[in-house]
Amino acid sequence: MTTKHNRRAYFFLFPLFAAVAVLVLGAAVMWLWNAILPALLGVAFISYWQAVGLLILCRLLFGNFSRGKGAPWAQHAQKKAAFREKWLHMNEEERARLREEWRKRCGKN
């Protein structure tokens, strides 16, 4: 169980972790750009800080820095758990109807 003290420590360590992640990802973006795109497309090499800026720009344009509704795999797990719960509360007739509907949708007889 997480205590209040541990949560406080995580809260203060998160900005440090985020900064390290941005720096490491910036290096990865620079390396990938400089290893692939100049030879493939004839574009110029980029510096480390340009790579970090590109990473932030892409995050702003495509990621929006928002939490949204959670990670896609978490949403899938929630839907799966909800369906499992629904399945457990069905009687045999309802399960048979559902199986038949699946067969119709999937094209199997």
C-alpha positions in Angstrom: 0.0 0.0 0.0 1.3 3.5 -0.9 1.7 5.8 2.1 1.2 9.5 2.0 5.0 10.0 2.3 5.6 7.8 -0.8 3.1 9.7 -2.8 4.7 13.0 -1.9 8.1 11.6 -3.0 6.7 10.5 -6.3 5.1 13.9 -6.8 8.5 15.6 -6.5 10.3 13.0 -8.5 7.9 13.2 -11.5 9.3 16.5 -12.9 12.8 15.1 -12.7 11.7 11.9 -14.5 9.9 14.0 -17.2 12.9 16.1 -17.8 15.2 13.1 -18.2 12.7 11.4 -20.5 12.6 14.5 -22.7 16.4 14.7 -22.9 16.7 11.0 -23.7 13.9 11.1 -26.3 15.5 14.2 -27.8 18.7 12.2 -28.3 16.8 9.3 -29.9 14.9 11.7 -32.3 18.2 13.3 -33.3 19.9 10.0 -33.8 17.0 8.6 -35.9 16.7 11.7 -37.9 20.4 12.0 -38.7 20.7 8.2 -39.4 17.7 7.9 -41.8 16.4 11.1 -43.3 19.5 12.8 -44.8 20.3 9.7 -46.8 16.7 8.9 -47.7 15.3 12.4 -48.4 18.3 14.6 -48.7 17.3 16.8 -45.7 19.8 18.5 -43.4 21.2 17.1 -40.2 19.6 18.4 -37.0 21.2 19.4 -33.7 20.2 18.0 -30.3 18.1 21.1 -29.4 16.4 21.0 -32.7 15.4 17.4 -32.1 14.1 18.3 -28.6 12.1 21.1 -30.2 10.8 18.8 -32.9 9.8 16.3 -30.2 7.9 19.0 -28.3 6.3 20.3 -31.4 5.0 16.9 -32.4 3.7 16.4 -28.9 1.8 19.7 -29.1 0.4 19.0 -32.6 -0.4 15.3 -32.1 -0.5 14.6 -28.4 -1.9 17.8 -27.0 -0.3 17.3 -23.6 -3.7 16.1 -22.2 -4.4 13.0 -20.3 -7.6 12.3 -22.1 -9.5 9.1 -21.1 -6.4 7.1 -20.4 -4.2 4.8 -22.3 -5.8 2.7 -25.1 -4.8 -0.6 -23.5 -6.4 0.5 -20.2 -9.6 1.3 -22.0 -9.5 -2.0 -23.7 -9.0 -3.8 -20.4 -11.9 -1.9 -18.9 -14.2 -2.9 -21.8 -13.0 -6.5 -21.6 -13.7 -6.6 -17.8 -17.2 -5.0 -18.3 -18.0 -7.6 -21.0 -16.8 -10.4 -18.8 -19.0 -9.2 -16.0 -22.0 -8.9 -18.4 -21.3 -12.5 -19.7 -21.2 -13.9 -16.2 -24.7 -12.5 -15.5 -26.3 -13.8 -18.6 -28.4 -16.9 -18.7 -27.9 -19.7 -21.2 -30.5 -18.4 -23.7 -28.9 -15.0 -23.7 -25.5 -16.5 -24.3 -26.8 -18.6 -27.1 -28.3 -15.6 -28.8 -25.1 -13.7 -28.4 -23.1 -16.5 -29.9 -25.5 -16.7 -32.8 -25.2 -12.9 -33.4 -21.4 -13.3 -33.4 -21.6 -16.0 -36.0 -23.8 -13.8 -38.2 -21.4 -10.9 -37.9 -18.3 -12.9 -38.5 -19.7 -14.7 -41.5 -19.5 -18.2 -39.9 -22.5 -20.5 -40.1 
